[in-house]
Amino acid sequence: MGFRHHMNDRMSSRRLKAEHGEWSLIGPPSGGDTSNLLDQNISTPYFIYVLAFFSALGGFLFGYDTGVVSGAMLPLKREMNLNALWQELLVSSTVGAAALSALSGGYLNGWLGRRICILVASFIFSVGGIVLSLAQDKVVLLVGRVTVGLGIGIASMTVPVYIAEVSPPHMRGQLVTINSLFITGGQFVASVVDGAFSYLSRDGWRYMLGLSIIPAVLQFFGFVFLPESPRWLLQKGRSDEAHRVLSQIRGNQNIDEEYDKIKASIEEEKEVGAGVVILRILRHGPTRRALIVGCCLQMFQQLSGINTVMYYSATILQMGGVQDDKQAIWLAAATSATNFVFTLVGVWLVEKVGRRKLVLGSLLGTGLSLTLLAVSFLLSAQNSPPVTFHPYDPQNSTCRQSCELCMLDPNCGFCYRENGTVVFETSCVPVNLASTDHAAWGRSENLIKGSDNLIWAYNYCPTSYSWVVLMGLVLYLASFAPGMGPMPWTVNSEIYPLWARSTGNACSAAANWIFNVLVSLTFLHVAQFLTYYGAFFMYTGLVVLALLFVFACLPETKGLQLEDIENLFTGQLCSCRGSAYNDMRHIHYIRVKGSNCLQSDNEASDVE
Ligand SMILES: O[C@H]1[C@H](O)[C@@H](O)[C@H](O)[C@@H](O)[C@H]1O
């Protein structure tokens, strides 16, 4: 096998090392079995899994605390007498606080280091959990929700950075994606805890909200004993410590090249000049382009509508015709289980097919399933039962339309009798403002569920299309979870040079949280204006935009050492799509014609 070496090629020394069997810094080939190619002496120590596990507990808490609130809201509404405004406040205050703290987390990360930030986040999570579980009134609840939000923000931007910085290149994608697996795992556990404690007649919400203390304390004590990122240590001039930690996490592998590369990239920082990091990022072409790609990926993740599905799955299923409250809660648990299981597929695929293909495939499936959801809502709307029964209306209300329009008006609900699949004696009447479980007056005012075949439908219409909605939801999650769920976090942890990494991740995580609030706060209003099928068609359109953006702009980062990845952004924006891949023997760069984003494109592919 004749390698042609190109000594002026920045990569050639790495290739040379590869020839001599030093694969540790380069990573395994895409897909196949690497065991016969790897030197037995340089296997990665298990310690890296311990680091990834304790860090990813931050992801678990992120998932748990964002997921638990929808189920906790049902008993909270009852016991604390919460009106719609307070319910919205308790949900969105956490996400808003997360956006702010993710932004400030960039500064804290650079200043205090990744390890201290993770310790601070787990401490904040523990305090938030204690405040929530002991809360006596809604103001204290709000304080608790803001507190956990602050923890979530810091954890969401620090954990992927830390894992990426301690991982060897060939495992980095997988280990960072494990953090996303823990996010969806946290959401799943939260939905099961919600389901289980919803049977308690009082104080169930205290357990739901308080149980997060356990993983938070576990993470705190774990991190007291775990090391700082060697990259951050080197940046701070603590070279001996950095060398020691790197040897500790790489075991018997040769760390010289990795160590030198990190040092070289710190030297490069000086070329960029001094000043406020975000301004330096914006002035420096490659990092500016990386920031645009990173933030847009996070924005598109949220614009694909994942959190309308996660936060409103019970409502969506009800709109699709699932009538029973408890059934809806457990179906929502099944939704988050699907999200979790399919994130596992992402963990499995990320080092095999790479980030780019995973995201493209995921967006394609997400778009198709959103179309299916939209079509099923359209069919339900077109077949929505008309109003046939007009009781005397003491308030002269406006609730007098078909079920579809009745459902879209938050002031009205649909009341009907059912015999098998036949719906009859249908009316649309105002909802009781204190509890949406009842009508304000008339035959559904004091409704005992199921009595006399009478059904009060707030937020949904009787339809025979619920199974299509259910199928659409499952397909949506199966497509979203392996790619668009985890990859924005994974890619962001890799694409910035060391000096810009904390700030870049802070900005992109904040973009994620800001669009999260935006989409989830507007969903019900958007549905009211555009109808449900209109809303889902709109998300489909946004996914098509995302697909075009990713196709044009997202380069492949699989297998590259962190310090090499910035080279992918040295050309014009979007000129390096799909450009680098590593097939174990050498790194290929295929650049889009005319760009200068790579230093070694042609040479890299003429290897035989
Ligand atoms: O990657 C995660 C994951 O997909 C979650 O299910 C979702 O709730 C978050 O918003 C997202 O950032």
The ligand as an SDF file (V2000), in Angstrom:
LIG
                    3D

 12 12  0  0  0  0  0  0  0  0999 V2000
  -31.8800   17.7650   22.1530 O   0  0  0  0  0  0  0  0  0  0  0  0
  -32.9510   17.9860   23.0200 C   0  0  0  0  0  0  0  0  0  0  0  0
  -33.9560   16.8510   22.9350 C   0  0  0  0  0  0  0  0  0  0  0  0
  -34.2960   16.6310   21.6290 O   0  0  0  0  0  0  0  0  0  0  0  0
  -35.1700   17.1180   23.7680 C   0  0  0  0  0  0  0  0  0  0  0  0
  -36.1220   16.1090   23.5790 O   0  0  0  0  0  0  0  0  0  0  0  0
  -35.7920   18.4800   23.5600 C   0  0  0  0  0  0  0  0  0  0  0  0
  -36.8240   18.6760   24.4790 O   0  0  0  0  0  0  0  0  0  0  0  0
  -34.7610   19.5800   23.6760 C   0  0  0  0  0  0  0  0  0  0  0  0
  -35.3180   20.8370   23.4220 O   0  0  0  0  0  0  0  0  0  0  0  0
  -33.6040   19.3290   22.7560 C   0  0  0  0  0  0  0  0  0  0  0  0
  -32.6630   20.3710   22.8900 O   0  0  0  0  0  0  0  0  0  0  0  0
  1  2  1  0
  2  3  1  0
  2 11  1  0
  3  4  1  0
  3  5  1  0
  5  6  1  0
  5  7  1  0
  7  8  1  0
  7  9  1  0
  9 10  1  0
  9 11  1  0
 11 12  1  0
M  END
$$$$
